[in-house]
Amino acid sequence: MRFGPYMILALASALAACSPLHRTLVPQPAATPETIPAPAAEGDPGTDSTAERSSAELHLACFQHPSIDAWEQRLRSERSLHRQTIDSVARGARYLDRLRQIVADAGIPPTLALLPVIESSFQPHARGAADCIGLWQLGADTARRFGLQVNEQRDDRLDPVRSTRAAARYLRLLHDRYGDWPLALAAYNAGEGRIDRALLHHPGATLWDLADGHQVPRMSFDYVSRFLAVVRIVDDSPRDC
């Protein structure tokens, strides 16, 4: 599926919103455009063909939970969330086809290219908490861990292509580590340490189990539920749940 102008118009009629992300823009020039592949880095899990993964695993819209249903209803019915989501997808239209290909090449679901909808509202220079920057809101240490340059002269987090390659490698590593996309996404938001500690006390638990036991931050639980609701609404590619 491609996110062209017709898809954005369709989304506008299908949606209706969530609290603002409160991102501020970084007053820096964009990084030098990508011309060579980013090097493999520590923690890079490599790539497999997406065909090797089950079709159900590749369709994030197949996840079912009341919290996802609730977020989907909010996104379709609340005006502010509706407008925020529409504007974010429209802003990201120029990137999405390329980003989906990069994500797919990493062997993970292409719909993960929609994560910047809630990370940064698809603003390449967005700055969040704890010096997280760019479309994917990568921290400096995480960015360096996955091969990006972050220094006074250059910040690859501002480059949509480079940062997407790093984020895709990180998401792939998290999924390989936890074996589950809701847990992997929660770790992307809250940090691996937080999820590791929760699973240490509750081995084999799902994100939903951990949330019921107040073992993960509510913000991270909402983050995952909201993203999976966005995927349900925006991505219309064929799926076999």
Buried (B, 14 or more C-beta within 10 A) or exposed (E): BEBEEEBBEBBBEBBBBBEEBEBEEBEEEEBEEBEEEBEEBEBBBEBEEBEEBEEEBBBBBBBEBEBBEBBBEBBBEBEEBBBBBBBBBBBBBEBBBBBBEBBBBBBBBBBBBBBBBBBBBBBBBBBBEEBBBBBBBBBBEBBBBBBBBBEEEBBBBBBBBBBBBBBBBBBBBBBEBBEBBBBBBBBBBBBBEBBEEBBEEEEEBEBBBBBEEEBBBEEBBBBBBBBBBBBBBBBBEEBEE
